[in-house]
């Protein structure tokens, strides 16, 4: 059996050669054997193959004696929410997020929505399948029943803001034909925003391309819609809406890095002295904001499993990655693509400032290169070459995630991807876009030599 769909953080592969109903059934049995849950939340995204994969999982779980609570069509955070809010033993979301239409996958959690990754269970589950050491049908099979979470989930989302302080705003929303539009429609009656909806209808064929707002070609349609509608800002999501992306009133894409600092500020004003977890790729803006407001920044390796574990360890109120993943203590330390935009629109209303005004000074103070990816062999050798080249002038070196090196006026992080055969580079400076450009070009010449 082809088990290449088992990745570092989740299960993801091409249908049907890398993932199919037969494998989904075995994954369900392996999950039951490893986690041993009494009840499991089961959700699925809008992909055309998600229903069949979810049905195979449900059959496997009930055959193993588990109770399946089917929450139906949702985003990944829907499974996170159902698992912790209803105190279930685990959860499985059928999704391939922003992958092409012929892909699908699964994200798995255990009790309290604790993630299951290669380090915490996926490797063991894969071994059970390889060895055919899977549980037999239980003497007392479990049952599958629907679980309606929408009312409780909506209440939770709205609990992060004071709706009485919101102001009317015109907001372009681009769901990318994923599932986010369904939640926007549910929230709409409760907020004073005018939503301009594009690519809104869920469609598993993805007629407008894969829902990945990090691709520049996908950003253009949201940016133009903001300008055409003369909107206050724009929002876009990936397919399972666990990431949210922002555009200002001019249609400018705002790097997720600056949203981490803004959201850290929101939570530190609510809870002075709190801990904020952040990734090592770009850090200076986050560090300056958190320390200025009396908070405690906590560095953590990139990746949702690492961020969630670190947040639990230090009881952080909020965690953020430049990749537009935002994590919240009250959301079982999980990431949500809906909570961030509600918080940001609340800040815009409270301060009477546009999104551009909220982030312009931070962008000027700490310009960044954006993440640059190169498909290059020998990641370890590349990192060593970069370290040796810059060692003599560096004021700090860190290996939390790949190689981070700091200098008086600039810094960089160079790392291998945890999910793809790529080398990823991020550069930032203190107030100089020219320095970012020069050092980015210099580093690319070095590693591509």
Buried (B, 14 or more C-beta within 10 A) or exposed (E): EEBEBBBBBBBBBBBBEBBBBEBBBBBBBBBBBBBBBEBBBBBBBBBBBBBBBBBBBBBBBBBBBBBBBBBBBBBBBBBBBBBBBBEBBBBBBBBBBBBEBBBBBBBBBBBBBBBBBBEBBBEEBBEBBEEEEBBEEEEEBBEBEEBEBBEEBBEBBBEBBEEEEBEEBBBBBBBBBBBBBBBBBBBEEEBEBBBBBBBBEBBBEBEBBBBBBBEEEBBEBBBBBBBEBEBBBBBBBBBBBBBBBBBBBEBBBBBBBBBBBBBBBBBBEEEEEBBBBBBBBBBBBBBBBBEEBEBBBBBBBBBBBBBBBBBBEBEBBBBBBBBBBBBBBEBBBBBBBBBBBBBBBBBBBBEEEBBBEBBBEBBEEBBBBBBBEEEBEEBEEBBEBBBEBBEEEBEEEBEBBBBBBBBEEBBBBBBBBBEEEBBBBBBBBBEBEEBBBBBBEEBBEBBEE
